[in-house]
Structure formats: C-alpha cells, structure tokens
Amino acid sequence: MAATVKGKKTQEQIITGFQELRQQQRALASKISELEMDSKEHELVIETLKEVDDDRKCFRMVGGVLVERTVKDVLPALGNNKDQMAKIVDTLKKQLETKGVEINKYREQYNLKIRGEENKDPEKQDKDATKTLTTGVLVAKDS
C-alpha cells in the first residue's frame, strides 16, 4: 500500500479526488435539470389557472398533503415558487461553472488525461481528422 509523502498524493487519491469532483458536477447538473422541469410544470399550471375563475376550487399538494384552496389563493404561491426556483437554478448554474473550473485546474495540476479525449496537439488533430475521414465507412453492395 502506497503511503503519501508530505503534501504528495498517491495516484489512487488523485483519481478518487477527480471522480468526487465529477460526481459533484453531475449532481449539480441533475439538480438543475430537475428544477428546470419543475419550473416548466409550474409555468404550465400558472398559464392554465389564469384562464379559470378566481373563486373556483383547486387542489394543491403541500408537504405531501392534498389541500383544497381557491385559484386566487394558489396562483400567487405558484408564481412565488417559480421565481424562487429560477433564483436557485441561477445559483446552481454559477456553482456548476465554478465546479467546472475547479475540475480543469485539478486536471492541469495533476496532468490528468481522460480516455477517448482528443489530444490538444493541433498538428496531430489534423492528421487524425483526415484519417477518420478515410476509414470506418461501410458501403452496402448492390446485388
């Protein structure tokens, strides 16, 4: 078992740290997606309720309990919830950008390469591009 030397990380610790950063990034992206879908659902309900009489009964789920209210009571709450979700999504997007910068710095610091990632050398990319244009094409024979 490799021990860490003062201030140095083992290869396994570096990889584990990178995987944790990527997992945190995926979690942020997933939460953003979920909140954006909820926001769209709120928008759909708000648009539908705008066309309904204010005194009409409607039902709303509050903390797992179905509550009977009127449209005039529910509509402002839905608008407020939608606005709060938009603020949270903006905050999460900023955190996602920060996490991306953090991951890139981590990769540069430890010189990490990801399998399947294109090389950064432009000359090699040009050669690879021409190579991929001439290989891997399947053509069906007419019989």
N, C-alpha and C positions, 0 to 999 in steps of 0.2 A: 504494500500500500504506500503510495507516494505521499510524503509529508510536504506541507507548504514551507518554503523558506521565507524568512521575514519579508512580508509585503508581496510575495510572489504567490500566484495561484497555480494550482495544478490544471492540467488540460481538462480534466473532468469538471472541476469547479468553474472554469471559464465557460465550458459548454452548457453546464447547468444554469449558470447566470444568464447566458444568452437565451436559453429556452424559456426561462422565467420571464424575461423581458418580452419575448414574443408572445407568451401566453397572456401577459397583462395587456399587450396591444390588441390581441384577438378579443379579449374580454371587453375592452373599451369599444371596439368596433361592433361587437354583438349588442352591447347595451344601447349604442347609438341607433342601430338598426331597429331594435325593439321599440325604443321611444319614438322614432320617426313613424313607425307603423301605428302606434297608439295615437300619435298626434293626427295622423290622417283619418283614423277612425273617429276621433273627436270632431274633426272638421266635417266629416260626413254627417254625423249626428246633429251638429250645430246647424248645418245647412237644411237638414230635414225639419228640425224643430222650428226654424224661423218661419216656415210656412204654416205652422199649426197654431190654433187659438191658444192664447196665453193661459187660460183657465183650464185647459184640458189636462187630464191626469196623465202622468207618465211615471215610469218606474226607473230607479237608478240603484246601481249596486254600490253600497258604501261599506267598505270593510268586510265584504263577504255577506252582507245582509241586503236583501232587496227592500228598498224604501219607496213608498208612494209619495210623490210630490206633484207639483204643477209645473207646467212648462216654464212659467215666468220665474220659478224658483231654481230650476235646473239649468236653464240657459246661461245665466251669468257664471255659475260654478263651472260649467263645461268650458266656457271661454277662458276663465282664470286658469283652469287646469292646463289647457292647451298652451297658454302663454308661459306657464311655469315649465312645461315640457320643452318648449322652444329654448328657453334660457338654459336648461340643463343640457340639452343637445349641444348648444354652442360651447358650453363649458367643457363637455366631454370631447368635442372636436379639438379644442385647444389642447387638452390633455393628450389626445391621440397624436397630434403633431409633435408635442414635446416628447412623447414616448418614442416616436419615430426618430427624432434627432438623437435621443439617448441611445437607441439601438445602433444607429450609424456610428456614433462615437465609440461605442463598445466594440463594434466590429473593427473599426480602424485601430483602436488601442491594442487589440489582441490579434490583429491581422486575420480575421475570420473570413473564410470563403464558404459560400453556400453551394452545395452540389447542384449542377444544372444551370448555374448562373453564368451569364455571358462574361467573358474576360473583358477587362477595361481597356486593353490594348487596341487602339483603333485599327492598326495595320492587320492584326490578327482577325479582328471582326470583319474587315473587308474580305479577307481570304475565306473566312468561314461562310460569309454571306454568298459568295459565288459558288462555294462548294455545295451549299444547301439548295441552290437553285438548280443544280445539275443532278442531284441524287434524290432518291426517295420517291420518284414518280412512278405510279403504276398505271399502265395503259391496257385496256381490255382489247383483245384481238377480235376483229370481226370475223365470223365464220360463215 
